[in-house]
Amino acid sequence: MAKITQSVDLAARGRVAVLTVDNPPVNALSHHVRKGLHDGIKQATADGAVQAIVIVCAGRTFIAGADITEFGKPPSEQSLHSVLDLIEGAPKPVVSAIHGTALGGGLEVTLACHYRVGVKGARFGLPEVKLGILPGAGGTQRLPRVVGVEKGLQMMVSGDPIGADEALRVGLIDEIVDGDLATAGVAFAEKVLDEKRPLRKIRDLTDKIAAARSKPEIFAEFRKSVARQTRGFRAPESIVKAVEAAVSLPFDQGIKRERELFVELLNSPESKAQRYFFFAEREAAKIPDLPADTPAKEIKKAAVIGAGTMGGGIAMNFANAGIPVTVVEVAQEALDRGLGIVRKNYEATAARGRLTPADVETRMGLITGSVDFKAAADADIVIEAVFEEMPIKQEVFARLDAVCKGDAVLATNTSTLDVDEIASATKRPESVIGTHFFSPANVMRLLENVRGRKSSKTTIATAMAVGRRIGKVPVLVGVCYGFVGNRMLHQRGLQAEKLILEGAAPHQVDRVLTDFGFPMGPFAMSDLAGLDVGWRIRKGRGVKASVADRICELGRFGQKTGAGYFKYEKGDRTPIPDLEVEKVIVDVATSMGITRRAISDEEILQRLLYPMVNEGARILDEKIAIRPSDIDVIWVYGYGWPVYRGGPMFWADSIGLKALRDRLLEFKKQSGDAFWTPAPLLDRLASEGRGFIG
């Protein structure tokens, strides 16, 4: 075996040369991988004894994409384009043998090969859109030539991979193989040679793009079908334009157009934000004072206390991950109702084709109901999801302390309350931690794990590991009212209420935030969550919110009652402005002596978002959050902050902290309200000309 570079080897197996990439952990296309492939192909094609070439990867996956750390740096030796041109132009058949995932540049490598085989569990995709870019090494030109324009667009604009069976069906791979992958790849290459198959260059395939030329409406229809989910993102439209070029231009001109669009995206603020967020999400898993080898408890069985909307959703997460879970309720009727809703959720998913009826029964079979607390006795982790009231939660934890096994992790799904106070109801505070799920719990990806003052390292490691296992993005935070997400949201909520009292309408406030990129504004969000939830919390704390309380007193609790800040038609979640609410707002403003005025969209945006950033600075100063990027992950995954704006702390840096700080001071001067006082960290960074992120 000859070593070409530190990460690529070349070996002969009879008349077939095998190029093996070994660049752990995911065989990214670092410069030494590209050089190794380039030089290895040249050596193999120059060797008269070699008649075919197979490209395989060591480790757990095929090439899973570009080396993202090289983005924005000066190009190094051997561009991916030059490597792919060499592969595609090789005078001997080149076969890629794929396991794990062939993603991004990895899939583009396979598309330059003449043939592709993969194992049954392999997955194939071009996820560049999730970084705000497009496939930049011919993916937008080659993929539609193989799988067709519609399928190519769908794969690239969603960024979601497909499995081997589908890849075979659409023509992306030529065969599904098993056994040793290098051996299977060599066997396929031998078959290609024996059958004297031609060198099939994807660049020369025209049948599937010719079909699209006779159906120009295909692009307009696709744009319309994805308009809602791609709103605010730049990359999806650029991908569509690149595929249009694949259909209408010769291959080399299409490649040139793809490159132009790629460079535009790479330099765009949207892509910079999305690439930042890619690393921020991974950074959130790193906890400075938690050694990497800290043992996490193995979770074989879980229990959830409470079968309401949140409890049922949490239970679904465990069942979805194949973990048996017991749901405990105080009354059979409430338990039956909760489990019935879980079944309806699963059946609705099956009706959309995302689960089979058998899947529904399998998952329901993993969920057991009980009205006896002792049913949680053998659970490895118990998550409490009862009303957001301290006495109730403490009572639940005292009971759990009495029945649960000694090494069980006891978790509370509180969204605001003091985890240490809850833990004090037990004799094992080291086993208690907050696991703040977001509604709907079976859908939302964020898990805000709240470490108590006495939470052990094993408890923390277990909560983080469980979060990942059930498909969440866990972020560790400290104890304070509202933790990170809701504490910042509270600041926005205070200003939202003041804005409507001073003259803005609820629908104007909401529109400003949806124009910014949020899926909904604060008032529609409150209606969705249920206004009675906040009302109950405020009453428990002796706090008043003038307009919201008046609306609740009218029996308007949001969508579930058909009216809250907005009206809702039956079966429709579209918020409709309501004159009755506007009258309540005017009445409250008058009673408070407020003179209403027209308020600009710019002022609304600043008054909603700047206080959040300011509170984020306080959270960092207090070490409630480990790093600014953790705050951004919480807000993107938990509250719908648009990922193409990176998160509130990244966005603040893009504005400039000095400009933001100075605007806070202007608001303070105008209002005389200490609310607008810049946080010490924000003030210091602004004065030093620095940002939160670095």
N, C-alpha and C positions, 0 to 999 in steps of 0.2 A: 504494500500500500504506500502510495506517495503522498506526502503532505504538501498541498498546494499553498495554503495559508494556515494561520492558526486555527481556522474554523472549517476548512474544506479539505477533504481527502479524495484521492482518485485511486481506484483499484480496478483490476481487470478480472472479469468472470468469463473466461472463454473469449468469444468475439464481442462481448458487451462490456463497456466501461461503466463503472458505477461511481458517480460523484456524490459524496456524502457530506451534507452540511451539519455541523455540530457547534452551534452557538447558543448555549443555554441562556435563559430558560425557554425562550420561544423561537429560537432560530431567526431572530430579526435580521433584516437585510443591512447589517452594518457594512462599512466600506470593505472590511476584510472578507466578508461573505461574498460581496459583489465581485471583488477581485479574484477570489477563489473560483467562483463559477466561471468567470470570464477566462481565466488562464486554464482552468480544467477543461473547458469545452475546446479551447484552442489545442491543447495537448492531445486530447482524445481524437479530434478530427485530423490531426497531423499524423497520428499513429496508424500505419497501414494495417495492423492486426485488429484494430477496432472497427466494427461495422455498425454499432449502435451505442447509444449513451442513455443511461438511466440516472435521473436526479432523485435522491431520497434524502431524508433528514433523520438524524439521531434524536434520541430523547422522546418526549411525549407528544411532539407535534411537528407538522410540516412548517414551513416558513409562515409565521403568523403576522407578517406585516413589515413595514419599514422600521428603521431605527429612528423613532420620533425625536430622540435627543439630538439628531443631526439636523433637524429642521432649522432653517434660518442661519445655518453656518455655511461658510464657503464650501462649494462642492469639492469632494475629494476624488481621488483616482477611480476611474470606472463608474460612470453613471449607470443607473439601472437600465436606462434606455439602450446604452451600448451593449450591455449584457444580453438584453432580450433580443436585440437585433442579431447578435452573434448566435444565440440559441435558434432563433427562427430561421436564420440563413444557413445553419449547419448543413453540410452535404450528406450527413448521416442521420437517421431517425433519432430524435431525442424524446424520451418518455419520462414523464414525471410520475412518481409513485407516492401517493399522498395518504397520510394518517393524521389524526388530530384535526387541526384547522389549517386550511390554506386561505389566508385572509390578506386583503389589501395587496401589497407588492408580492406577497407569496402566491396569491391566485394569479396575478399578472405574470409571474414566472411560468406557471403551468400553462397559461394561455399562449405563451410564446413557444411552448413545446409542440411537437407534432402530434403526440398522443398523451392521454392522461388516464391513469388508473387510480383507484382509491379503495381503502378498506370500508367496510360497512358503516363504521362509526364516524367516518370523516365528515367534515363540514366545510363549506365553501362560501366565501362572501367577499364583498368589497365594502367595508364599513367606513371608508374615508369621510363620508358625509357627517359622521358623528364627531369628526374633528374640524368640521367646517370647510373641508376641501373636497376634491373629487379624485378618483383614481388617476394618477398622473403619469403612469407608464404604459399607456395604451389600453387600459381597462375599459374606458368608455368606447373605444373603437373596436376592440376584439370581442368583448362579451356579447354585444348585440348580434354579431356575426355568427355566434355559436348558438345562443339560446333564444334569439329573436329579440325584437325591439321592446315589446311589452314586458317580457320577463327580465330583460336587462335593465330597463328603467326601474322596475319594481325592486330588484335586488340592490341597485346602487342608491336609489333615493331613500329606501328604508334602511339600508346598511345591514339588514338582517341576513345571516347565513342560511344556506339550505343544506339538507342532508344528502348523503350519497345516493339514496334511492331517487330523489328528485333530480339530483345532478345527472344521473344516468338517463332518466326519462327525458330531460330537456336537451341532452347532448353535450353537457359540459364535461363529462368523463366518458371514457369508452368502455370501461369494464369495472365491476366491483370484484376485488380480490380478497383472499384471506391468507393466513399463514405469515411467514416471514416476508416483510414488505420488499426488501431488496431482492429476494429470490423471486417473488411474484412479479416484480418489475422487470427483472431479467427475462423471466419466462415469457412475459408479454412482448418484450422487445424481440426475442427469438422468433415469436410467432409473426411479428411484423416483417422480419427479414425473410422467414420461410415463405410467407405469402406474397412477398415482394410488394407490400403496400406502399403507396406513394408518400412522399413527404407532404403531409397535409398542413399547409400554412394557413392559419386562421385569417391572416390579412387578405388572402385571396378568395375567401368564401363570400359569396354575394347573394345566395338564394334568400336568406332571411331578411336582409336589408332591402333587397329588391321588392319584397312583398310589402314592406312599409312605405316604399316610394309611391305605391299605387293606393295608399291609404293615408294621406297626409293628416287627416283629422285625428290620427292616433295620438299626436302630441298634445293637441288642444284638450282631448278627452282625458289624457293622463294628468295634465296640469290641473284640470278641474277636480279630478278625483283625489288629489293630494293637497289641494289648496289649504284646507283647514289645518292639517297637521304640520305643514311646512311654513305656515305664516311666520314671517319675521326672519326666516333663515335664508341665506343667500346661496348656499351650496346646491340645494336641490334644483333650482332653476338653471344653474350653470351646468349641472349634470345633464339636464334635458337638452340644453343647447349643444353640448358636446355630442350627445347621441344623434341629434339632428344633423350634426356635421358628419357623423359616421354614415348616415343614410344618404346624404346629398353630395358628399365630397369624396374624391379618391383617398385611399388610406393615408398616404403621407401628408396630405393637406389636412385630413381629419386629426392626425397626430399633432400637427402644428397648432390647430385650433384648440385641441385639448390642453396643450401646454400653455397657451395664452390664458385660458380660463383658470388653469391651475395656479399660475403665478398671481393672477388677480385675487383669487381666494386666499392664497397663502399669506398675502400682505394685508388682508382685510381685518378689521377689528373683530368681526364675528369669529373668524378662524382662530385668531390669537386668543380670544376668550375661551373657545371650546378646547383648544389645545392646553391652555392653562388648567381648565377644569378636569381634563383627562388625568393630569398628574395630581391635582388636588384630591380627587376621589381616592386615588391610591395612597396618598400621603395620610389620609384620615385613618387608615388601618394601623399606622405606626404610633405607639404610645411610648413616649420617652422613658417613663419610669417602670415600664412593663417589659422585662426581658423577653426576648423572642422565644426562649424555651420554656416560658411559664406554662405549666400544664393547664389545659382547659378540661373541664369535666365532660365526660362522654354523655351525650343526651340520647337515651334510648326511649324515654317516655316523658311526655309533658302533660301539664294540667293547666287549665284556664279557669279562673274564678269569675263567673258572670257570662251569661249567654246573650247579652245585648248585642247591638250592632258591632261594637268594638271587639267584644269577647269572641263573637262568632267569626269575625274576620281574622283575629289572631289565631284561632284554632285552625282555620283554613290554611294558614301559612305552614303550620306544622304538618298537616295532612298532605299538603302539596309536596312537601319534602320527604314524605314517606315515614314520618315520625308519629306513632300513635299518640293521641291526645284525648284527655278526659275533660269535658266541660261541666263545671259544677254550678248549679243554681239553687236558690233557696226554695223555689216552688216548681212543681212539675209543669204547670201551665206555661210559665216563663221559659223553662227549658225547652219544651216542645216547640214553642213559638220561635225561639232562637235557632234551634236545629233545623226547623222548617225553612227559615230564611237562608241558612247555609246551603241546604239542598237546592232551593230555588236559584241561588247564585251559581251553583255548579251547573244546573240544568240550563240556565241562560247561556253560560259559556259553551256548553255542548251544542246548544241550538245554533251558535255562531260558528260551529265547526272546529272549535279550539280544543275540545275534549270529546272523547267517545262516550257513549252511555256506560261502557264498562269502566272507563276512567272515573266517572261520577260515582259509581258504586264502590270502586276501590277506595276512593278518598273518603266517602261517607263511612265506609267500614273502618277507617282509622280513627273516626271521631266517636267517642262514647259519652253519653250524658249521664249525669247523676245529680241527686238532690242531697247527697251525703258528703260532707267535707272529707270524710275518711277515704273517699275515692281518690284523693290526691296524695295519699300516703306513700305510694311507691313511685311518684314522679321525680325525675331528676331535676326538672325546672318547673316552677309554678308561677304563672303570671296572673296577677290580680287585675281585673278590668271591671271594677264596680264604680258607683257614683263618685264624682270628684269632690268628696267631702271627707275631711280628716278623720272624724270619729268613726265613720263607716270603715275606712281603710285600715285604721288601727285595730278595729275589732276583727277584721278579716285576717290581718297578719298575726294577731295573738292566737287565733284559732289554727292558722297554718303552722305556727311554731309548735303547737301542741301535737299535731298529727303527722307532719312531714318528716321524712327520714333526715338524719343529722347532716348529711352532706348535700342536701337539695339546695339549689339556688332559688331564692324567693324574690320575685321581681314584681314591681308595681308599674302599671301603665299610666301613672299620673302624668298630667300634662303641665301642672303648675306647682303641685304641693311639695313640701319639704321631705325628701327621701329619708333624711336622718330622723325626722320625727316619726315617720312611718316605721322605720327600722327599730326605733326605741320600744315598740310594742312587742318585740321579740327578745329572746335570750341569745340570739345569734346575729347581731347587726352586720357582722363580717360577711354573711351570706346574702345580704339584701342589696339590691341594686334597682335603679329605675330603668325600665325598658319602654320608652315613650314611642308607641306606634302612632301612625298618622292615618286619618280616616279618608277613604275606606282602607282598613288595615290589610286586606288581602290584595290590594292594588298598589298603594303608595310604597315607594322603595326606601324611604328614610326610616332609620331606627335610631332615635336619640337615646343613647345609653347614658344613664346618670349615675356617676360614682358617688356613693355616700362617703362620709368621713371615715367610716370603718370598713367599707367594702374591701374584701381581700383581693389580692392580685389574681387568684384563681377564679373568683367570682367575676371579676372584670374580663379576664381572658375568655371565660365561658360565654358571657353575654355577647362579646364581640364575635366569637366563633359561631354561636347560634345564629346571630344576625346574618352572617354570610351564608350559613347553611340553608336558611329559609329564604334566601334570595333578596335580602335587604342590603342596604349600604349603611353599616353601623358607624356612628360618630360618637366618641366619648366626650361628655361634658360634665361640669360640676353642678353642685346644688345651689340654686337660688330661685326666686319666684319666677316661674315660666322658663327656667333654664336658658337656652340660647334662642331658639326659634320663637317661642311665644313671648319671651321678654322683649324681643325686638318688634314683634308683631303688635304688642301692646302700645308701643310708641306710635306706630302707624295708626292704630285704632283711635288713639286720643286725638290725633290731628284730623282724621277722617270725620269724626263727630264735630270738631270745631269748624271744619270747612263747611259742612252743610248748615251749621247754625249761622255762619257768617255770610252765606249767600250761594254757595255751590249746591247743585242738586245731587242726590245720590247717584243718578245715572251718569252725570258728568264726571264725578269722582271715579266711578268704576271705569268709564270709557278711557280716561287718562291712563289708568294702569293697564287696561287691555291693549291700548295703543303701544304702550311701552313693551308689552310682550307677555304679561301675566295672562293665564287662562281666564281669570275673572277678577273683578274688583272686590274691595273689602265688604261692600254691602251685599252683593250677590253671594259672596263666600259665607257671610254670616247667616244669610237665609238658608244656604245649603246645609251648614253645620247645625242650625237650629238656634234661634235667638235665646231660647230658654236655658241653654247650657251656660252661656255667659251670665245670664240673669241670676241663675242659681249661685254661680261662683261669686258674683258681686255681692249678693245678699249675704253670703257666708262671710265675706270680708268687710261688710259694712260700707261698701263703695257704691256710688251711684253713677249711672250714665244716663243723662237726662232724656235724650231722644229714644235710645234703645229701651229704657225702662218703660217709657210711655207706650211704645209700640207693643211691648210684651203685655202690658196691662190691658191692651185691647184684644188679647188672645191671638195676636199675630206672631207666630213663632217661626215663620219662614216657609220653606217649600212644603213641609209636612202638613201645614195648616192652610196652604194655598195663598198665604199672604205673610209678608214680613216687611222689609223695607220696600219690596216690590210686590206686585200681584203676579199670580201664576195661573195659567189655564190648566184645567185638569189634564194630566198626562203630558204636560209640556213644561220644561224647566227654563224656558225663556223668561227672563225678568221683564216685567212691564211696569214703567213708571206709574205711580199711584198718587192722585191728587190728595187723597186722605192723609197719606204720609207727609206730603209737602205741607199740608195745613198744620199737622202736628209740629213739624220743624219750625214753621213760622211762629206758631203759638209759643213754643218753648223759647225761641230767640227773643220774642217780644217780652216775655216774662222775665228774661235775664237782662233786658235793656240793651240787646245787641242790635246795632244798625246794619242791616244786610247790604251787600254790594256784589257787583259782578267780580268773579275771581278767574284769573287766566289759567289755562291749562298748565303753563310753565310753573306758576306758583303752586298749583295743586301737586304737581309731580315732586317739586322740591320739598314741600311740607310733609308729604307722605314718606319719601325715601331718605331724606337727609337725617331725620331723627333716628331712623333705623341704623344708619352707618354710625352715628354718634353713640348710640347704645352699644353697637358692636365693639366700638373702641373701649367703652367701659368694661364690657365683658372680657375683653382681652387683658386689660389692666388688672382685673380681678382674678385672672387665670381660670375663669369659668370655661372658656374654650382654650384648647391647646395652641391653636394657630389660626390666623385669619382665613386661610383656605378652608378650615373646618366649618367656619361660619357660612362660607359660600356653598359648600356641599349641602349643609342643612337647608339653606334657602332654596337651592335648585330642586332638591329631591323632596323636600317637605312642604314647600309653599308656592311652587310654580314660578320661581324667579327664572326668566328666560336664560337658558344655558349659553346662548350666543352673546349674553352680556356678562357672563362669568361669575355672577354672584355679587352681593352688595359691596363687599370690601374691594374686590377687583374693579368693579364699576366705579367706586369712589376714586381709586387710583387713576382711572382713565379720565375722570373729570379734573383731577388735581385737588389734593387735600387742602391747599391754601384757598382755592376758590370756594370749596365747600365750607371750610371753617369761616371764611369771611361772610358767606351768605347766612350762616347760623347767627353770626353776630349782628347782621342787619335785621334779621327777624327778632332777635332779642331786643334791639334798640326800638324797633317799631312797636312791639307788643309789651315791653317791660316785663316779660315772662322769663323767669330763670330756666324754664324748660329748655330754652335754646342755648344755654351755656355749653360751649364746646367741651367735650371730654378731655381730660389732661393729655391722654395719649394722642388724640387727634390734634390737639393744639401744638403739642411738641413736634410731631411729625411734620405738620404743615409749616411750622417755623423753620424746620431743618431742610425743607424742600424734598422730603422723602415720602414714600407711600407705605401702605400696610404690607404689601406683598414683598417689597424689597427693591 
